[in-house]
Amino acid sequence: MQNKAMLIGAVGAGKSTLTNALLDKQTDAVKTQALVYNDWIVDTPGEYTENPLFYKNIMATALEVTHIFYLQDATNSKTIFPPGFSSGIPKLPIGVVTKSDHPDADVERAVRMLQDVIHRGPIVITSSVAGTGINHLKELIKINNMAELQKYVTEASDEQLKFIGSNSL
């Protein structure tokens, strides 16, 4: 199976815009109303994550992917993810801070929020507009285990890329 990522996050977190950036599409993002399968990405409606009644949809769709991108909008002071949310989905977690270049962005706060969701894994600070972090996400999706994800982050030595959790491989 080709590695695939499911993008989850709040309404307006930047899932569709990030999808377009990852696929090098120059189209405007539109509100996602249902699951959208596009090459190696599954874009989800924000309502799937905002409403616990839809968690079953996330769990069912997770069966079709290898990685989950947990998006946190750097301009939003709230998170919609419960603490430890990624531990309930047995897929490789990757935290994604979106809108890092926005004037109202608080990247450190967004990283802290993602640390509560993902207890171990990479966090990539992105801007779909500027292209920041996009190549890291394209590389991380190719990796099939946590030890290699950690190795990639360590060797990349980029301030837009962090690894959280245990240092043991």
KAUR-V499407 format. One record per residue. N is the residue number from 1. RES is the residue in three letters. D_LAST is the distance of its C-alpha to the last C-alpha in whole Angstrom. Layout:
<<N:RES:D_LAST> <N:RES:D_LAST>>
This chain:
<<1:MET:25> <2:GLN:24> <3:ASN:22> <4:LYS:23> <5:ALA:23> <6:MET:25> <7:LEU:26> <8:ILE:26> <9:GLY:28> <10:ALA:31> <11:VAL:35> <12:GLY:35> <13:ALA:31> <14:GLY:31> <15:LYS:30> <16:SER:33> <17:THR:33> <18:LEU:29> <19:THR:30> <20:ASN:33> <21:ALA:31> <22:LEU:28> <23:LEU:31> <24:ASP:33> <25:LYS:36> <26:GLN:39> <27:THR:40> <28:ASP:40> <29:ALA:38> <30:VAL:40> <31:LYS:39> <32:THR:37> <33:GLN:39> <34:ALA:37> <35:LEU:34> <36:VAL:34> <37:TYR:33> <38:ASN:32> <39:ASP:31> <40:TRP:27> <41:ILE:27> <42:VAL:29> <43:ASP:30> <44:THR:31> <45:PRO:34> <46:GLY:33> <47:GLU:35> <48:TYR:32> <49:THR:30> <50:GLU:33> <51:ASN:34> <52:PRO:33> <53:LEU:35> <54:PHE:34> <55:TYR:30> <56:LYS:31> <57:ASN:32> <58:ILE:28> <59:MET:27> <60:ALA:29> <61:THR:28> <62:ALA:24> <63:LEU:25> <64:GLU:26> <65:VAL:23> <66:THR:19> <67:HIS:19> <68:ILE:20> <69:PHE:21> <70:TYR:22> <71:LEU:25> <72:GLN:26> <73:ASP:29> <74:ALA:29> <75:THR:33> <76:ASN:33> <77:SER:32> <78:LYS:32> <79:THR:29> <80:ILE:29> <81:PHE:26> <82:PRO:26> <83:PRO:23> <84:GLY:20> <85:PHE:22> <86:SER:19> <87:SER:18> <88:GLY:21> <89:ILE:20> <90:PRO:18> <91:LYS:17> <92:LEU:14> <93:PRO:16> <94:ILE:17> <95:GLY:19> <96:VAL:22> <97:VAL:24> <98:THR:27> <99:LYS:31> <100:SER:29> <101:ASP:32> <102:HIS:35> <103:PRO:37> <104:ASP:36> <105:ALA:32> <106:ASP:30> <107:VAL:27> <108:GLU:25> <109:ARG:27> <110:ALA:25> <111:VAL:22> <112:ARG:22> <113:MET:24> <114:LEU:21> <115:GLN:18> <116:ASP:20> <117:VAL:20> <118:ILE:16> <119:HIS:14> <120:ARG:11> <121:GLY:11> <122:PRO:13> <123:ILE:17> <124:VAL:19> <125:ILE:23> <126:THR:26> <127:SER:29> <128:SER:31> <129:VAL:34> <130:ALA:33> <131:GLY:30> <132:THR:27> <133:GLY:24> <134:ILE:25> <135:ASN:24> <136:HIS:20> <137:LEU:21> <138:LYS:22> <139:GLU:19> <140:LEU:17> <141:ILE:19> <142:LYS:18> <143:ILE:15> <144:ASN:14> <145:ASN:10> <146:MET:8> <147:ALA:5> <148:GLU:9> <149:LEU:10> <150:GLN:8> <151:LYS:9> <152:TYR:12> <153:VAL:13> <154:THR:12> <155:GLU:14> <156:ALA:17> <157:SER:17> <158:ASP:20> <159:GLU:21> <160:GLN:21> <161:LEU:18> <162:LYS:15> <163:PHE:12> <164:ILE:12> <165:GLY:10> <166:SER:8> <167:ASN:6> <168:SER:4> <169:LEU:0>>
